[in-house]
Amino acid sequence: MVDECSPSSTRPARPLHLTVDVYEQLKDKITPNGFTLERAIQSGVDNPDSGVGLYAGDEECYSVFGPLFDAVIEDYHGGYKPSDKHVSDLDAAKLKGTVDPEGKYVLSTRIRVGRNIRGLGLSPGCSRAQRREVESLVTKGLANLKGDLAGKYFPLNGMSEADRKQLVADHFLFKKGDRFLESAGANRDWPEGRGIFHNNEKTFLVWVNEEDQMRIISMQSGGDAKQVFERLVRGISAIEEQVKAAGREFAHNDHLGYIHSCPTNCGTGMRASVHVQLPKVGAHPNFKKWCAKLRLQPRGIHGEHSESDGGVYDLSNKERLGKSEVQLVQTMIDGVNTLIAAEKALAEGKPLPSELQ
């Protein structure tokens, strides 16, 4: 899975936050887990075309290297300051409406979050032993899931060819990280300690030790975002219960919300998305401008940097930090419905929705 630490041809150039003064201030500091500034910036050094180029190797990076991470976060997350507080809200009952209630445009809905366990290194800085501990702890918890969440874990290391082919066919199999994650150190010891869990209905997944220790995913055909979100919340809660039973907890604080290896994902770590068919809207010269106005991020259906296929786009919330999970899913629902209304208007030669005028 590629995230915003990697480049985008549509992303404007960002200011350089690693000044000489900041470098001199932080160059000799080290986190309790042994992570250094040199390792935090290595991906950006190796890849000058990075969008952010900065990764945390453990939760403490955000405080030990605070002058750099704070500046990047404030810039990327729209002025989010070190004194700001992040509030989480996973109450699915607060969502209003759904996407494409007529069922004519949305092909599928998918919501994911990231989670990491406090005290165990994030992917760029974890040891082999820590990665194994993450896998052991998480898979024991997943084995206890009940009802519609119950399923099976498939370790990447030693995976049978039959399982590999099926996971590829289901579009569940994740690959070794790209050059940005490689430089960050997130690909070490691949594929050991990595794997994929999915429930029997194939509507709930957990990726273990990919870019973050856990990527928890809920998805299904159609546009019932509330149902997708409600399943995700139950899954998160059940996993957190197992983590706590093992004497651990998710990495989280009042300022950054849920901690992630890439600072662009801190806060909710949430990406609520739909695959939606919008051939006329997508071909309109103002498409990207409309998405930005609605706080949506457009992608091709094969992920970031890919093109549309048959007028189908992947649309998701753009924000992560400073807004709650409920707010971000609602942003996606409302924004996509506005673009569907625009698609109808363009097809019928009628005025565009007022939100886009």
C-alpha positions in Angstrom: 0.0 0.0 0.0 1.5 3.3 -1.0 0.8 6.4 1.1 1.5 10.1 1.1 5.1 9.7 2.1 5.7 8.7 -1.5 5.6 11.2 -4.3 2.7 12.5 -6.4 2.9 14.3 -9.7 -0.1 16.4 -8.6 1.2 17.4 -5.2 2.8 20.9 -5.0 6.3 21.2 -3.8 6.6 21.6 0.0 9.0 23.7 1.9 12.2 22.2 3.3 11.7 21.7 7.1 15.1 20.0 7.7 17.1 23.2 7.9 20.7 23.3 9.0 19.7 24.5 12.5 17.1 21.7 12.9 19.7 19.2 11.7 22.3 20.4 14.2 19.8 20.4 17.0 18.7 16.8 16.4 21.5 14.9 14.7 22.9 13.4 17.9 19.6 12.5 19.5 18.4 8.9 19.7 15.2 7.3 20.8 15.0 4.7 23.6 14.5 2.1 20.8 17.7 3.2 19.2 16.3 5.1 16.2 18.2 8.1 14.9 17.5 11.2 12.8 19.7 9.7 10.1 17.4 6.7 9.8 14.2 8.9 10.0 15.2 11.0 7.0 17.0 8.2 5.0 14.1 7.6 2.6 14.0 11.3 1.7 17.7 11.4 1.3 17.7 8.4 -1.1 14.6 9.6 -2.9 14.6 13.3 -3.5 11.2 13.0 -5.3 9.5 11.9 -2.0 6.4 13.7 -1.0 7.4 13.8 2.6 10.5 11.6 3.0 10.2 11.2 6.8 9.4 8.1 8.7 9.2 7.3 12.4 10.9 4.2 13.7 9.0 4.2 17.0 6.5 6.3 18.8 9.2 8.3 20.6 10.4 9.8 17.3 7.5 12.2 17.4 8.9 13.8 20.7 12.7 13.2 20.4 12.7 14.7 16.9 9.8 16.9 17.6 11.1 20.1 15.9 11.2 18.3 12.6 8.1 16.1 12.9 6.0 19.0 14.3 6.9 21.2 11.3 6.1 18.5 8.8 2.8 17.6 10.5 1.7 21.3 10.7 2.5 21.8 7.0 1.0 18.6 5.7 -2.1 18.6 7.9 -3.2 22.1 7.2 -1.8 24.1 10.1 -2.2 21.4 12.8 -0.1 22.8 15.6 1.8 21.0 18.4 -0.7 22.3 20.9 -3.7 20.9 19.0 -5.7 17.9 20.3 -7.1 15.1 18.2 -10.4 13.6 19.1 -11.4 10.1 18.0 -15.1 9.1 17.4 -16.0 5.6 16.2 -19.7 5.8 16.7 -21.2 4.5 13.5 -24.7 5.6 14.6 -23.7 9.2 14.1 -23.3 8.8 10.3 -26.0 10.3 8.1 -27.1 8.8 4.9 -25.2 6.5 2.7 -23.3 6.7 -0.6 -25.3 6.3 -3.8 -28.6 5.2 -2.3 -29.9 4.3 -5.8 -27.1 1.8 -6.3 -26.3 3.0 -9.8 -22.8 4.4 -9.5 -20.8 3.0 -6.5 -19.2 -0.4 -7.1 -17.7 -1.0 -3.7 -16.9 0.7 -0.4 -13.7 0.2 1.6 -12.6 1.7 4.9 -9.2 1.1 6.5 -7.3 2.3 9.5 -3.8 1.6 10.8 -2.8 0.6 14.3 0.5 0.0 16.1 1.3 -1.4 19.5 3.0 0.7 22.1 6.5 -0.4 23.0 7.1 -2.3 19.8 9.0 -0.5 17.0 7.3 0.8 14.0 8.2 -0.8 10.7 11.3 1.3 9.9 12.7 0.7 13.3 11.5 -2.6 14.7 13.8 -5.5 15.3 13.2 -8.9 13.9 12.2 -10.1 17.4 9.7 -7.2 17.7 8.2 -8.0 14.4 7.8 -11.6 15.4 6.2 -10.5 18.6 3.7 -8.3 16.8 2.7 -11.2 14.5 2.4 -13.6 17.4 0.3 -11.2 19.5 -1.9 -10.0 16.6 -2.6 -13.5 15.2 -3.5 -14.9 18.6 -6.1 -12.1 18.9 -7.4 -12.7 15.4 -7.8 -16.4 16.1 -10.3 -15.4 18.8 -12.6 -13.3 16.6 -16.1 -14.6 16.5 -19.2 -14.4 14.3 -18.9 -12.5 11.0 -15.4 -11.5 11.9 -14.0 -15.0 12.3 -11.6 -16.2 9.6 -8.1 -17.4 8.9 -4.5 -16.0 8.9 -2.2 -16.5 6.0 1.5 -15.9 6.7 3.5 -14.7 3.7 6.5 -16.7 4.7 6.0 -20.2 3.4 2.6 -19.5 1.9 1.3 -22.2 -0.4 1.0 -21.5 -4.1 -2.8 -22.2 -3.9 -3.2 -19.6 -1.1 -1.0 -17.1 -2.9 -3.1 -17.4 -6.1 -6.4 -17.1 -4.2 -5.2 -14.0 -2.3 -4.0 -12.4 -5.6 -7.4 -13.2 -7.2 -9.2 -11.6 -4.2 -6.9 -8.5 -4.5 -5.9 -9.1 -0.8 -2.2 -9.9 -1.2 0.2 -7.0 -0.4 3.6 -6.9 -2.0 7.0 -5.9 -0.7 7.1 -2.1 -0.1 8.3 0.3 -2.8 11.7 2.0 -2.9 10.5 4.6 -0.4 9.7 2.0 2.3 12.9 0.1 1.3 15.0 3.1 2.1 13.1 3.7 5.3 14.0 0.2 6.5 10.4 -1.1 6.4 11.2 -4.1 4.1 13.8 -5.7 6.3 13.6 -9.5 6.7 10.8 -9.8 4.1 8.5 -11.7 4.1 9.1 -13.0 7.6 6.6 -11.9 10.2 4.1 -10.6 7.6 0.7 -12.0 6.7 -2.9 -11.5 5.9 -6.1 -12.3 7.8 -9.5 -12.3 6.3 -12.9 -13.3 7.6 -14.9 -16.1 5.9 -17.1 -13.6 4.0 -14.0 -11.7 2.8 -15.4 -8.4 4.0 -12.9 -7.9 6.9 -9.1 -8.0 6.5 -6.0 -7.3 8.6 -2.6 -6.9 7.1 0.1 -7.7 9.6 3.5 -5.9 9.5 3.1 -4.1 6.2 3.8 -0.3 6.4 2.3 -0.3 9.9 1.9 -3.2 12.3 -1.7 -3.5 11.4 -3.9 -2.3 8.6 -7.5 -3.1 9.5 -9.8 -3.1 6.6 -13.6 -3.4 6.1 -15.1 -3.6 2.6 -18.1 -4.8 0.6 -19.9 -4.3 -2.7 -22.2 -1.3 -3.0 -22.3 2.0 -1.1 -23.5 1.1 2.4 -20.7 3.0 4.1 -22.4 2.8 7.5 -22.4 -1.0 7.4 -18.8 -1.1 6.3 -17.8 1.4 9.1 -19.8 -0.5 11.8 -18.0 -3.8 10.9 -14.6 -2.0 11.0 -15.4 -0.6 14.4 -16.3 -4.0 15.8 -13.1 -5.4 14.3 -10.9 -2.7 15.8 -12.6 -3.1 19.2 -12.2 -6.9 19.2 -8.5 -6.7 18.3 -7.9 -4.0 20.9 -9.5 -6.2 23.5 -7.0 -9.0 22.7 -4.0 -6.6 22.7 -5.1 -5.3 26.1 -5.5 -8.9 27.4 -1.8 -9.4 26.5 -0.8 -6.4 28.6 -0.3 -4.1 25.6 -2.1 -1.1 24.1 -2.4 0.7 20.9 0.1 3.6 20.4 -2.0 6.7 20.8 -1.9 10.2 22.4 -4.2 13.2 22.6 -2.2 15.3 20.1 -1.4 12.8 17.3 -4.2 10.4 17.8 -3.2 6.9 16.6 0.6 6.8 15.9 1.8 5.7 12.5 5.2 5.2 10.8 4.4 7.9 8.3 3.4 11.3 9.8 0.8 11.8 7.0 -1.3 9.0 8.6 -1.3 10.1 12.2 -4.7 10.9 13.7 -7.3 8.5 12.5 -5.0 6.6 10.0 -8.3 6.3 8.2 -9.0 6.1 4.5 -12.7 5.8 3.7 -13.1 5.1 -0.1 -15.4 4.0 -2.8 -14.9 2.8 -6.4 -17.4 4.9 -8.3 -18.3 5.3 -11.9 -18.1 8.9 -12.9 -17.1 9.1 -16.6 -18.4 12.6 -17.3 -17.3 14.1 -14.0 -13.9 12.4 -14.3 -13.4 13.8 -17.8 -14.4 17.4 -16.8 -11.4 19.8 -16.6 -12.5 20.9 -13.1 -12.6 17.3 -11.7 -9.6 17.6 -9.4 -10.6 21.1 -8.4 -14.0 19.8 -7.3 -12.4 16.9 -5.4 -10.2 19.4 -3.5 -13.2 21.6 -2.7 -15.0 18.5 -1.3 -11.9 17.4 0.6 -11.7 14.2 -1.4 -8.6 12.5 -2.8 -9.1 11.0 -6.3 -7.1 8.0 -7.5 -7.3 5.4 -10.2 -8.8 2.1 -9.2 -5.3 0.5 -8.9 -4.2 2.8 -6.2 -2.2 6.1 -6.0 -0.7 7.3 -9.2 -2.8 5.0 -11.4 -5.3 6.1 -14.0 -9.1 5.6 -14.2 -10.4 2.4 -15.9 -13.7 2.9 -17.7 -14.5 6.1 -15.9 -14.2 4.4 -12.5 -12.4 6.3 -9.8 -11.3 5.6 -6.2 -12.4 8.6 -4.1 -11.5 8.9 -0.4 -11.2 11.4 2.4 -8.1 13.5 2.1 -7.7 14.5 5.8 -6.4 12.2 8.6 -5.6 14.4 11.6 -7.7 16.9 13.5 -11.0 15.4 12.3 -12.7 12.3 13.9 -13.3 9.0 12.1 -17.1 9.8 11.9 -16.4 13.2 10.4 -14.1 11.8 7.7 -16.5 9.0 6.7 -19.3 11.7 6.5 -17.0 13.8 4.4 -16.6 10.9 2.0 -20.3 10.2 1.9 -21.4 13.8 1.3 -18.6 14.5 -1.2 -19.2 11.4 -3.4 -22.9 12.0 -3.4 -22.3 15.6 -4.6 -20.1 14.2 -7.5 -22.8 11.7 -8.4 -25.3 14.5 -8.5 -22.8 16.3 -10.9 -22.6 13.2 -13.0 -26.4 13.2 -13.4 -26.4 16.9 -14.2 -23.8 16.6 -16.9 -25.6 13.7 -18.4 -28.9 15.6 -18.5 -27.6 19.0 -19.4 -28.7 20.5 -16.1 -26.9 22.9 -13.7 -24.2 21.5 -11.5 -24.8 21.2 -7.7 -24.4 24.5 -5.8 -21.4 23.0 -3.9 -19.4 22.9 -7.2 -20.5 26.3 -8.6 
